[in-house]
Amino acid sequence: MKKYLKGIEISGVILMLIGCIGHRFMHYSWAIWVCIVGLALFLIQVVYKAFNWKEYAKDNSQNIIGMLAVIIMLFIIMLLKR
């Protein structure tokens, strides 16, 4: 599993990007499923790294900071849309 983590992460991010762009700008109905599959792949590698915290401490801290940044951006967007 360890040797496939980077491929799973990159595949998940690319699929999320394709799904979000396809759904938002091109209004494809299947794009939301592509985004969900990408999110699931990304979640798999995050959970694996969380269970092996000592080995992936740097990656885990980067993931936490990234997720907090996304959450803060979502709150700002929600406040601006009011």
Secondary structure, 3 states (H helix, E strand, C coil): CHHHHHHHHHHHHHHHHHHHHHHHCCCCCCHHHHHHHHHHHHHHHHHHHHHCCCCCHHHHHHHHHHHHHHHHHHHHHHHHCC
